[in-house]
Amino acid sequence: MKIHRIEYDGFGHGPNVTRSVRPGPRPVFSLLCMESVVHDAYEAQDDSCDAQGDSYDGQDDSYGVRDTRALAPRALATEAVHAGREDLARLGLHAAPIDLSTTYPSYDSRGEAARIDAFAADGAEPEGPPVYGRLGNPTVARFETALARLEGTESAVAFASGMAALSAVLLVRNALGLRHVVAVRPLYGCSDHLLTAGLLGSEVTWVDPAGIADALRPDTGLVMVESPANPTLAELDLRAVAHACGSVPLLADNTFATPVLQRPAGQGARLVLHSATKYLGGHGDVMAGVVACDEEFARGLRQVRFATGGVLHPLAGYLLLRGLSTLPVRVRAASASAAELAGRLAADPRVDRVHYPRIGGAMIAFEVHGDPHEVIAGVRLITPAVSLGSVDSLIQHPASISHRIVAADDRREAGVSDRLLRLSVGLEDVEDLWTDLDRALGR
């Protein structure tokens, strides 16, 4: 029995291979002051951190030009704890405050008018004190700053959910008349549905990675990929995909990997999408989405957020900022357990195939010989539920839940078989998790 994964040779699918994957040492990288990042000068570094122990080089793994304000290199764990909180000591605070205000007093109505006019013109964050909750919130802004720093981008814009974030990206491009999207399956089921149904007026062309360049049209506004993909964990060569996109923005869904395992912006993606509900929050108690990107694109996203109202609640922003502080620890610990479980499942005769990504991570997909629904019904410690990335382990049947909304033929063509189960490994003891899986798999 072998662990299978889909490899891509340049752009195309390669054979499934066996690979022993274990989490390596902590990644270390250098971060810039937000003002010093130049969004249109990508460096040609591969700053993804694979599970064999490769590390970010820590020198040129962001966008291009540095200035004298660049920070000294800091470990990912250090940045996760401190980003977005640098001003707290000066304010006499230790924990980040929660600002629940929906509106803010101002006795300078002329000044307010000028600030609102400026925002309407270019979407830049208003200078000075807050104006209104739909324009921005200080607590949410802390999370946005921290996430941008972790992903190595100029900016980040948070939304009420991952789907709200993706919708905002599509609306920004649609407003320019660029309604065509090129996408690679599999994607998260609701992302697939949003594109396929054309609910926002977009048109999608589904391609294999090798077909991206040929599918581009004058009205193509976006190329969308997910790596590792939901739910098959197939991986893409993001740098090669970004090259194929030319001048068309590449959006990479980084929900499964998180910036702990890879940073797509350093490989050419202009937009990095997260369902922050998952690993960024990490405790199954917050729903949110966020797009890390350059400041130019962020301005358009803020305008859409203001107009459509898909804002993130301040309490959610606070929980996300708190969640980021433990993100590296959680991802590494869960990844170690996942790698162990993937090996045991691969050696189990009751399991037909195991999918586990090259870069590691806490997600496993496996296909059983028997009835997958019996496995779902048989777990006791692991929670049978949709979603992922929580401190507790979750298992679900994609063909019944997360990808049910995708047409059956499209699901199967993308590798989402009816016998596939998706396991999000949490922080429980690995022996307890295996005992539960072993019992649920039955004879």
Rosetta blueprint (number, residue, H / E / L):
1 M L
2 K L
3 I E
4 H E
5 R L
6 I L
7 E L
8 Y E
9 D E
10 G L
11 F L
12 G E
13 H E
14 G L
15 P L
16 N L
17 V L
18 T L
19 R L
20 S L
21 V L
22 R L
23 P L
24 G L
25 P L
26 R L
27 P L
28 V E
29 F E
30 S L
31 L L
32 L L
33 C L
34 M H
35 E H
36 S H
37 V L
38 V L
39 H L
40 D L
41 A L
42 Y L
43 E L
44 A L
45 Q L
46 D L
47 D L
48 S L
49 C L
50 D L
51 A L
52 Q L
53 G L
54 D L
55 S L
56 Y L
57 D L
58 G L
59 Q L
60 D L
61 D L
62 S L
63 Y L
64 G L
65 V L
66 R L
67 D L
68 T L
69 R L
70 A L
71 L L
72 A L
73 P L
74 R E
75 A E
76 L H
77 A H
78 T H
79 E H
80 A H
81 V H
82 H H
83 A L
84 G L
85 R L
86 E L
87 D L
88 L L
89 A L
90 R L
91 L L
92 G L
93 L L
94 H L
95 A L
96 A L
97 P L
98 I L
99 D L
100 L L
101 S L
102 T L
103 T E
104 Y L
105 P L
106 S L
107 Y L
108 D L
109 S H
110 R H
111 G H
112 E H
113 A H
114 A H
115 R H
116 I H
117 D H
118 A H
119 F H
120 A H
121 A H
122 D H
123 G L
124 A L
125 E L
126 P L
127 E L
128 G L
129 P L
130 P L
131 V L
132 Y E
133 G L
134 R L
135 L L
136 G L
137 N L
138 P H
139 T H
140 V H
141 A H
142 R H
143 F H
144 E H
145 T H
146 A H
147 L H
148 A H
149 R H
150 L H
151 E H
152 G L
153 T L
154 E L
155 S E
156 A E
157 V E
158 A E
159 F E
160 A L
161 S L
162 G H
163 M H
164 A H
165 A H
166 L H
167 S H
168 A H
169 V H
170 L H
171 L H
172 V H
173 R H
174 N H
175 A L
176 L L
177 G L
178 L L
179 R L
180 H E
181 V E
182 V E
183 A E
184 V L
185 R L
186 P L
187 L L
188 Y L
189 G H
190 C H
191 S H
192 D H
193 H H
194 L H
195 L H
196 T H
197 A H
198 G L
199 L L
200 L L
201 G L
202 S L
203 E E
204 V E
205 T E
206 W E
207 V L
208 D L
209 P H
210 A H
211 G H
212 I H
213 A H
214 D H
215 A H
216 L L
217 R L
218 P L
219 D L
220 T E
221 G E
222 L E
223 V E
224 M E
225 V E
226 E E
227 S L
228 P L
229 A L
230 N L
231 P L
232 T L
233 L L
234 A L
235 E L
236 L L
237 D L
238 L H
239 R H
240 A H
241 V H
242 A H
243 H H
244 A H
245 C H
246 G L
247 S L
248 V L
249 P L
250 L E
251 L E
252 A E
253 D E
254 N L
255 T L
256 F L
257 A L
258 T H
259 P H
260 V H
261 L H
262 Q L
263 R L
264 P H
265 A H
266 G H
267 Q H
268 G L
269 A L
270 R L
271 L E
272 V E
273 L E
274 H E
275 S L
276 A L
277 T L
278 K L
279 Y L
280 L L
281 G L
282 G L
283 H L
284 G L
285 D L
286 V L
287 M L
288 A L
289 G E
290 V E
291 V E
292 A E
293 C E
294 D L
295 E H
296 E H
297 F H
298 A H
299 R H
300 G H
301 L H
302 R H
303 Q H
304 V H
305 R H
306 F H
307 A H
308 T H
309 G L
310 G L
311 V L
312 L L
313 H L
314 P H
315 L H
316 A H
317 G H
318 Y H
319 L H
320 L H
321 L H
322 R H
323 G H
324 L H
325 S H
326 T L
327 L H
328 P H
329 V H
330 R H
331 V H
332 R H
333 A H
334 A H
335 S H
336 A H
337 S H
338 A H
339 A H
340 E H
341 L H
342 A H
343 G H
344 R H
345 L H
346 A H
347 A L
348 D L
349 P L
350 R L
351 V E
352 D E
353 R E
354 V E
355 H E
356 Y L
357 P L
358 R L
359 I L
360 G L
361 G L
362 A L
363 M E
364 I E
365 A E
366 F E
367 E E
368 V E
369 H L
370 G L
371 D L
372 P H
373 H H
374 E H
375 V H
376 I H
377 A H
378 G H
379 V L
380 R L
381 L L
382 I L
383 T E
384 P E
385 A L
386 V L
387 S L
388 L L
389 G L
390 S L
391 V L
392 D L
393 S L
394 L E
395 I E
396 Q E
397 H L
398 P L
399 A L
400 S L
401 I L
402 S L
403 H L
404 R L
405 I L
406 V L
407 A L
408 A H
409 D H
410 D H
411 R H
412 R H
413 E H
414 A L
415 G L
416 V L
417 S L
418 D L
419 R L
420 L E
421 L E
422 R E
423 L E
424 S E
425 V L
426 G L
427 L L
428 E L
429 D L
430 V H
431 E H
432 D H
433 L H
434 W H
435 T H
436 D H
437 L H
438 D H
439 R H
440 A H
441 L H
442 G L
443 R L
